[in-house]
Amino acid sequence: MKPSSQPPAPPASLSDSVHRQLNLYALAASAAGVAILALAQPAETKIVYRQVHRTIPSGGRYQLDLNHDGMPDFVLANMFRSLTSSFSGTSSALIYPFKPGPNRIYGHGSFASCLKKGVRIGSGGHFPPFDRLMARMHWFDGSYSLQGDWANSGKGAEKRFLGFRFNINRETHYGWARLDLGISDSYPGLTATLTGYAYETVPGKAIVTGETKEPGAITLKSGSLGALAAGSAARSAKLAHH
């Protein structure tokens, strides 16, 4: 075939409206890239702290989701059990993993430690594989006895901490929960109030009880829309870490 003698056609010019649309797409893509980079900064997202005020009533339970991923990690329970006599019974404040697995509570024997502010929770801590009793009050014919660190010889505890070791995507993380535990010689005996909790997003990194002011920390108010964003940021930080 004989080659054509026609000169090549000039490139088609784009209309102003198409140019504007392409520019808008470019701006949108740039903004999305900046947002992804902002979320994927592991150095900027470390401690995630949530402030709450939740009283666990007698017979009640509270499912504690430390890393806000929609799956509970631990359960706080305030149990009451009547015994054979109407004048005897047992009230128990308990903390235990939501399901069998690697999650553990800082403590000794079968008791959860009642930690003060400033205690390091990390590798080398005391995390035996048992459910934990915080405090137990037993009534019998008008008298009562107490067990557990959180009972504090009948004085109860204010602004004390539970320590946790738990897994996120098969990697170890550490966290804490702050509680008040009141004790009364009348029913229900024990009153547990959760006032805040936190976890460290960097795998294997220790956290200090009460620590919320680390650079890059995120503070969430109870019921705020920030919970979802913080959970996404933590997951993005986790991905960037790898």
ABEGO torsion letter per residue (X at the ends): XBBBABBBBBBBBBBAAAAAAAAAAAAAAAAAAAAAAAAABAAABBBBBBBBBBBBBBGBBBBBBAAGAGBBABBBBBBBBBBABAABBBBBBBBBBABBEABBBBEBEABBBBBBBGBBBBBGBBBBBBBBBABBBBBBGGBBBBBEAAAGGGAEBBGBBBBBBBBBGGBBBBBBBBBBBBBBABOAGBBBBBAEBBBBABBGBBBBBGBAABBGBBBBBBGBAAAAAAAAAAAAAAAAAX
